Structures are given as C-alpha cells and as structure tokens.
Amino acid sequence: MIAANTKIFTRLAKELPDLAATLQVTGRAIGTNAYEKKWLKEVKFRTPATLRVAGPMFFAIAEYGERTYVLAVGIELTDIPDDLLPIVVNAGLLTAALAEIDVPITRSTTTNAQLAENIFFPTEDAYVEYEAAEVAKYFYTLQAFEVAPESSLLTATDLDDRIGLAAVLGAPKISYVAWNAGARANLAAMARDPMIAPPFHLLIRALTENRNDAAFLSLYRCIEQLFPFPKIERLRDQMGITMASLETAQMIETVLGWRNKEDSAMTELFQCVNATCTTQLALCMGIDKSISASGDENGSLGRRVARRLYDIRNQSVHYRPIHHAEGAVTPEQWIDLLELVSSCVSDMYKHFTPAIRGNQVGAGNWTGSVTTANSN
C-alpha cells in the first residue's frame, strides 16, 4: 500500500520538473478505511491491448472477491447495458488503479500551480493524507462497473474482449461511425453468445474506427478468417482428418502455401447466411435480385452479393483507376451495410465456431457446393 501511494505521488511530482528532486513523495497517501484497504490490497487488473480503444483512453478488467469488473479510463459510458452494474470508485480501488494501470495525468495551464499548492505544499508532517477526490482530479476520470454474475459475458471464452465490446457499445461517444441500432444490437448479441467466437478485437476495432470504410474492413477481416473453412471441412470429411479445422487450415497454408481465393471463399460462406440478410444486402448495394432468379450467367444471388462485397473491400484497400468508374458507397448505404455485414459475421460464426474451437460438432457437416467464378 505504501508502494502504491509512493508511485502515484512520484508520478505527480514529475509534473514539476524544476522541483521534483526536492519534493517529498513518501509519507503522502490517499486516505482509505478498512474496506478500501482490502480493495487496494486484493484487486487485480488486466489491461489487454485490444481494450486501448481511443488514444490514451482505455478499458481495464479488474477481479476482486470472485467478481469481475470493468473500468473505463477517460471514457464515459452513457448507454449502460443491464449486465454492467455501476459501482462507486472507492479510495482503495482508485489508489490501486492509479498505481498499477498508468491512468493518464490530465494537464492544463494551471496543473503545475495546483499541484504545488494543493498536493506538494510545504509541511513538516511525516505523513499527509488526502481525500480521494483531491488526488483523482489530476488524472483521467474513472468509471467502474461490476459485470453481473448472471451475465453471459462471463460464461464464454474471450472474456476480456467480450466485456470490452459490451463496454464500448455503452460509450457511443468513442464510436465515430454512425452505427445504427440494428448493428449495435448484432454486436451486443455476439458479445453475449457463448456459442460463437468471432475475433472480438476486430469488432471492437470496427466500433472505434473513424471512417466507414475502415469499420467495414474490420468486419470483413472477421469473415476473412473463415475463407478456408468450407473447403477444409470437405477435405476433413473425405480424408478422415481428425485434426481440428483451424489447425488443419494453418498447417495446409504453412506447408503447401494454399489459401482459398477471396471472392470464391466469400461465395461459399454466404451459404450459411440468412437468406433475408442476403436479399437485404443485394437491395442495399443495388443488386437486382430478380436477375439471379432468371438464371443469369453470374449465378446465385449469394455469389453476386459476395462479389460486390469483395469489390467494396478492394475499393476500401486500394486506389486504382478502375475504382473511379465503380459505384461509390453513399453515407446512407454505409449505415445499412455495416448492420447487414455484422449480421453476416454472426451467421457465419454460428456455423464455424465449433471448428475454430476444435469441437467439430455442428461444423463438420458442411455440404455446400458451389461453382465459383474466377477471382482476380
């Protein structure tokens, strides 16, 4: 406890470089009662890189007394979900957080003068105790929430990122892209579904990107991980391979250098997407669904939708002359597109998560078969 307080006041003293060498940092402490001292002594933090979401602002996961908490550092949650329960940041939790997870110091033109007057004032006392609020005001704000014990956020793998995704959804001010209610509901449902395991760090990144195309690319990368799976599933079934599909795909790409081509892979994956979602994507992107019904040369509606998404991916990544001639996605289309692609991610991972986890039940029965067009 002494070390934690020494670290905090040493950090503050460094804000006064001309005086730092002469300032008394030992013997200064944030006042705590017995309950708060227990928090200070026993709380443990995790600060995954995936939860550093907005410059110096981040989320941290805390464990205390067999309960799980999330701390928002410099971030305000305004749309708080029912399974994140607000708690008071008591003096013990505050002291531990300021010492252990490097909460940034706030700086202004008056910070140095305030520190000199209110914190490092001359004293002959061997011990000086401060109210928690008096020290907290020099650091980024902290909000703390207990994850409800009954929440499904706690029942699945990827616990930290699932909680982080739920927290980001509760802080719309750090989402610079206009995510509509449907898209946010899709992401919230994925965070709480223990039966699916998409790359949650990419969903968090999508939510905190500052451009529509960048958010789309993060969702697209979730789908990209699944590109080899339809063919790997058929290979496993035909050759009696017992190795899990994810490891099989990794080994085949490492040894043979094989990976599925993007547009053909997307077409295969769309066989496990809800037909209504596929139709809505076609309408969103200006694809006439009646053409596919008449048996056009481009094949199924799913193939046409997959090809258009691949084109949008290319426009988002590259900037070639041909992209001037291709239709740009309008701001209104982006809003619908992000919702629908997030729904696709959910559908695809409902099918393939068992293969990712190494439990092939429900994932080893891939029977889809398509004739794919040549990819670029």
Summary of the structure (lengths in Angstrom):
residues: 376
radius of gyration: 25.8
end to end distance: 61.3
largest distance: 90.3
contacts: 1184
relative contact order: 0.11
helix: 53%
strand: 10%
